[in-house]
């Protein structure tokens, strides 16, 4: 990989590793509805000129039902669930639980008839990965707090939604420019949540929460997608999503360093189990990525 590829890889590791910090800060005063509306509409406004310049909106509008379905599964549901979950969960734990997307994608691939996922190392990866989740949940004592346990369930549901969304892209939006699909989906999701954001009261917004919301829109949505497209052009779609294995490291480090979140024994033990499990489930233990027909490349968590 060339230097440009490594720079883009590092940028994506950061840009999609910091949303959990920003979400945690944003929902301190903004409601989850306001957080989603502000993030998606802000990102859409920034991406719109690029989409118009590349004439990417017309093909997306032609497939609008599937674009809306993609937006609902990739953005509307996950963004709201993450905002609600992080009102009680540490941001680092949230980022790590979302990293279970490859585990869920492997299970979905099996349900769709892909038998390559049933190789021993991939099955081992599923067992190890979900074992890591169990260690994290048990180590934090979430089982003793129904509210925290509900938040864990919300984040794991986000992982399921993130795993489903790429199948829509791979089967229904394969001929639609990604920039057009993303811009249209962000706009639709933002407009849907805007009335709820205006009607549901929140706390008086602080400067810190407001800046965090702006960071979500500008850095973690608009800029992140532009860099992601550049990374795909540079290294190809099979190698581009590999930065998702670094995202939890960034999320946990920022949570500990900036928010004073606890680096518990459960997190220390569960973290490597989840990452190794995801890697085995997604790659079968290969050091070089090979795309399997049954598992489309996952859209990285936002």
C-alpha positions as CSV (number, residue, x, y, z in Angstrom):
1,X,0.0,0.0,0.0
2,X,1.3,3.4,-0.9
3,X,1.9,6.3,1.5
4,X,-1.4,7.9,0.5
5,X,-3.2,4.7,1.3
6,X,-1.7,4.5,4.8
7,X,-2.6,8.2,5.4
8,X,-6.2,7.6,4.4
9,X,-6.3,4.4,6.4
10,X,-5.1,6.3,9.5
11,X,-7.6,9.1,8.9
12,X,-10.5,6.6,8.7
13,X,-9.4,4.8,11.8
14,X,-9.7,8.2,13.6
15,X,-12.8,9.6,11.9
16,X,-14.9,6.5,12.6
17,X,-13.3,5.9,16.0
18,X,-14.2,9.3,17.5
19,X,-18.0,9.3,16.9
20,X,-18.7,7.5,20.2
21,X,-16.9,10.2,22.1
22,X,-18.9,12.9,20.3
23,X,-22.2,11.0,20.7
24,X,-21.5,10.7,24.5
25,X,-20.9,14.4,24.7
26,X,-23.8,15.5,22.5
27,X,-26.5,13.6,24.3
28,X,-25.5,15.2,27.6
29,X,-27.8,18.1,26.5
30,X,-29.3,17.3,23.1
31,X,-31.9,14.6,22.8
32,X,-31.1,11.6,20.7
33,X,-33.6,12.9,18.1
34,X,-31.8,16.3,17.9
35,X,-28.4,14.5,17.7
36,X,-29.5,12.4,14.7
37,X,-31.2,15.3,12.9
38,X,-28.3,17.6,13.4
39,X,-25.7,15.1,12.4
40,X,-27.5,13.8,9.2
41,X,-28.7,17.2,7.9
42,X,-25.4,18.8,8.6
43,X,-23.6,16.0,6.8
44,X,-26.0,16.1,3.9
45,X,-25.6,19.8,3.4
46,X,-21.8,19.4,3.1
47,X,-22.0,16.4,0.8
48,X,-24.7,17.9,-1.5
49,X,-22.4,20.0,-3.6
50,X,-20.1,17.0,-4.2
51,X,-23.1,14.8,-5.1
52,X,-24.4,17.5,-7.5
53,X,-21.0,18.0,-9.1
54,X,-20.6,14.2,-9.7
55,X,-24.3,13.9,-10.9
56,X,-24.8,11.2,-8.3
57,X,-28.3,12.1,-7.1
58,X,-30.3,11.2,-10.2
59,X,-29.3,7.5,-10.1
60,X,-30.1,7.4,-6.3
61,X,-33.5,9.0,-6.9
62,X,-34.3,6.4,-9.4
63,X,-33.8,3.7,-6.7
64,X,-35.3,5.8,-3.9
65,X,-37.2,3.0,-2.1
66,X,-34.0,1.0,-1.6
67,X,-32.0,4.2,-0.7
68,X,-34.6,4.9,2.0
69,X,-34.4,1.3,3.2
70,X,-30.6,1.6,3.4
71,X,-30.9,5.0,5.2
72,X,-33.3,3.5,7.7
73,X,-31.1,0.4,8.5
74,X,-27.7,2.1,8.3
75,X,-28.5,5.5,9.8
76,X,-32.0,6.1,11.2
77,X,-32.1,3.1,13.5
78,X,-28.4,2.9,14.5
79,X,-27.8,6.7,15.1
80,X,-30.9,6.9,17.4
81,X,-30.1,3.7,19.3
82,X,-26.4,4.7,19.8
83,X,-27.5,8.1,21.1
84,X,-29.9,6.5,23.6
85,X,-27.5,3.8,24.6
86,X,-24.7,6.2,25.3
87,X,-26.8,8.1,27.8
88,X,-25.7,5.2,30.2
89,X,-22.9,3.2,28.5
90,X,-19.3,4.3,28.3
91,X,-18.3,5.5,24.8
92,X,-15.4,3.0,24.6
93,X,-17.6,0.0,25.5
94,X,-20.1,1.2,22.8
95,X,-17.4,1.4,20.2
96,X,-16.2,-2.1,21.0
97,X,-19.7,-3.7,21.0
98,X,-20.4,-2.1,17.6
99,X,-17.2,-3.8,16.3
100,X,-19.1,-7.2,16.4
101,X,-20.5,-6.3,13.0
102,X,-18.3,-8.9,11.2
103,X,-19.6,-11.6,13.6
104,X,-23.2,-10.8,12.7
105,X,-22.4,-10.5,9.0
106,X,-21.0,-14.0,9.1
107,X,-24.2,-15.4,10.6
108,X,-26.3,-13.6,8.0
109,X,-24.1,-15.0,5.3
110,X,-24.8,-18.5,6.6
111,X,-28.5,-17.9,6.7
112,X,-28.3,-16.8,3.1
113,X,-26.7,-20.1,2.1
114,X,-23.0,-19.2,2.1
115,X,-21.3,-22.4,3.4
116,X,-17.7,-20.9,3.3
117,X,-18.5,-19.3,6.6
118,X,-18.8,-22.7,8.2
119,X,-15.0,-23.3,8.1
120,X,-13.6,-24.3,11.5
121,X,-11.6,-21.0,12.0
122,X,-14.6,-18.9,11.2
123,X,-16.8,-20.8,13.6
124,X,-14.1,-20.5,16.2
125,X,-14.1,-16.7,15.5
126,X,-17.8,-16.5,16.2
127,X,-17.4,-18.4,19.5
128,X,-14.4,-16.3,20.6
129,X,-16.0,-13.0,19.5
130,X,-19.3,-13.5,21.3
131,X,-17.4,-14.9,24.3
132,X,-15.6,-11.5,24.4
133,X,-18.9,-9.7,24.4
134,X,-20.1,-11.9,27.3
135,X,-16.9,-11.1,29.2
136,X,-17.4,-7.3,28.6
137,X,-21.0,-7.4,29.7
138,X,-20.3,-9.6,32.8
139,X,-17.1,-7.6,33.7
140,X,-19.0,-4.4,33.9
141,X,-21.8,-5.9,35.9
142,X,-24.4,-4.8,33.3
143,X,-26.6,-7.8,34.2
144,X,-27.3,-6.2,37.6
145,X,-28.6,-3.0,36.0
146,X,-31.6,-3.5,33.7
147,X,-31.0,0.0,32.2
148,X,-27.4,-0.7,31.2
149,X,-28.4,-4.2,30.0
150,X,-31.0,-2.6,27.7
151,X,-28.3,-0.2,26.4
152,X,-26.1,-3.2,25.6
153,X,-28.9,-4.8,23.7
154,X,-29.5,-1.5,21.8
155,X,-25.8,-1.4,20.7
156,X,-25.8,-5.1,19.7
157,X,-29.0,-4.3,17.6
158,X,-27.0,-1.6,16.0
159,X,-24.4,-4.2,15.0
160,X,-27.1,-6.3,13.4
161,X,-28.4,-3.3,11.4
162,X,-24.9,-2.4,10.3
163,X,-24.4,-6.0,9.1
164,X,-27.7,-6.0,7.2
165,X,-27.2,-2.7,5.4
166,X,-24.4,-3.8,3.0
167,X,-26.6,-6.6,1.6
168,X,-29.0,-3.9,0.4
169,X,-26.1,-2.1,-1.2
170,X,-24.7,-5.2,-2.8
171,X,-28.0,-6.5,-4.2
172,X,-30.2,-3.4,-4.8
173,X,-27.9,-0.4,-5.1
174,X,-24.8,-1.9,-6.7
175,X,-25.2,0.4,-9.8
176,X,-25.9,3.6,-7.8
177,X,-23.0,5.9,-6.9
178,X,-22.3,5.7,-3.2
179,X,-22.1,9.4,-2.8
180,X,-25.6,9.8,-4.2
181,X,-27.0,7.1,-2.0
182,X,-25.4,8.5,1.1
183,X,-26.4,12.1,0.5
184,X,-30.0,11.2,-0.3
185,X,-30.3,8.8,2.7
186,X,-28.8,11.4,5.1
187,X,-31.2,14.0,3.9
188,X,-34.2,11.7,4.3
189,X,-33.2,10.6,7.7
190,X,-32.6,14.2,8.9
191,X,-35.9,15.4,7.6
192,X,-37.7,12.5,9.3
193,X,-36.2,13.2,12.7
194,X,-36.3,17.0,12.5
195,X,-39.9,17.3,13.8
196,X,-39.1,15.0,16.8
197,X,-36.0,17.1,17.4
198,X,-38.0,20.3,17.5
199,X,-40.9,18.9,19.6
200,X,-39.0,16.8,22.2
201,X,-37.4,19.1,24.8
202,X,-33.8,18.6,25.9
203,X,-31.4,20.4,28.2
204,X,-30.1,23.9,27.3
205,X,-27.3,23.0,24.9
206,X,-23.7,23.6,26.2
207,X,-20.8,24.7,24.0
208,X,-19.2,21.3,24.5
209,X,-22.3,19.4,23.3
210,X,-22.8,21.8,20.4
211,X,-19.2,21.4,19.2
212,X,-19.5,17.6,19.6
213,X,-22.6,17.7,17.4
214,X,-20.8,19.8,14.8
215,X,-18.0,17.3,14.9
216,X,-20.3,14.4,14.2
217,X,-21.8,16.2,11.2
218,X,-18.6,17.6,9.7
219,X,-15.9,15.1,10.7
220,X,-17.6,11.8,11.3
221,X,-20.2,12.0,8.5
222,X,-19.3,14.4,5.7
223,X,-15.5,14.3,5.8
224,X,-15.4,10.6,6.8
225,X,-17.4,9.6,3.7
226,X,-15.2,11.7,1.4
227,X,-12.1,10.1,2.8
228,X,-13.7,6.6,2.7
229,X,-14.4,7.0,-1.0
230,X,-10.8,8.1,-1.6
231,X,-9.6,5.1,0.4
232,X,-11.7,2.7,-1.7
233,X,-10.2,4.3,-4.9
234,X,-6.7,3.9,-3.5
235,X,-6.8,0.3,-2.1
236,X,-10.0,-1.2,-3.4
237,X,-13.2,-2.2,-1.6
238,X,-11.9,-5.4,-0.2
239,X,-9.0,-3.8,1.8
240,X,-10.7,-0.5,2.6
241,X,-12.9,-1.7,5.6
242,X,-9.9,-3.2,7.4
243,X,-9.6,0.1,9.5
244,X,-12.7,-1.0,11.4
245,X,-10.4,-3.2,13.5
246,X,-8.6,-0.1,14.7
247,X,-11.8,2.0,15.5
248,X,-12.5,0.3,18.9
249,X,-8.9,1.1,20.0
250,X,-9.5,4.8,19.2
251,X,-12.9,4.8,20.9
252,X,-11.6,3.1,24.1
253,X,-8.5,5.3,24.3
254,X,-10.5,8.5,23.9
255,X,-13.0,7.4,26.4
256,X,-10.4,6.7,29.0
257,X,-8.2,9.8,28.3
258,X,-10.8,12.4,27.7
259,X,-13.9,11.2,29.6
260,X,-12.2,9.4,32.5
261,X,-14.0,6.1,31.6
262,X,-12.9,3.0,33.5
263,X,-10.6,0.6,31.8
264,X,-12.0,-2.5,33.6
265,X,-10.7,-6.0,33.7
266,X,-13.7,-7.2,31.7
267,X,-12.9,-4.7,28.9
268,X,-9.2,-5.5,28.9
269,X,-9.9,-9.3,28.6
270,X,-13.0,-8.9,26.3
271,X,-11.4,-6.4,23.9
272,X,-8.8,-8.8,22.3
273,X,-11.4,-11.6,22.2
274,X,-13.8,-9.5,20.2
275,X,-11.2,-8.2,17.8
276,X,-9.6,-11.7,17.2
277,X,-13.1,-13.2,16.9
278,X,-14.2,-10.6,14.3
279,X,-10.9,-11.1,12.3
280,X,-11.3,-14.9,12.3
281,X,-15.0,-14.8,11.4
282,X,-14.5,-12.3,8.6
283,X,-11.2,-13.7,7.1
284,X,-10.9,-17.3,8.2
285,X,-7.5,-16.5,9.6
286,X,-6.1,-15.2,6.3
287,X,-3.5,-12.3,6.5
288,X,-4.5,-11.2,3.0
289,X,-8.1,-10.2,2.5
290,X,-10.1,-12.1,-0.1
291,X,-13.7,-11.2,-0.8
292,X,-16.2,-14.0,-0.4
293,X,-19.2,-14.0,-2.6
294,X,-21.7,-14.4,0.2
295,X,-20.5,-11.6,2.5
296,X,-20.5,-8.1,1.0
297,X,-18.1,-5.7,2.4
298,X,-19.6,-4.1,5.5
299,X,-20.3,-0.4,5.6
300,X,-18.2,0.6,8.6
301,X,-19.9,1.8,11.7
302,X,-20.5,5.5,11.8
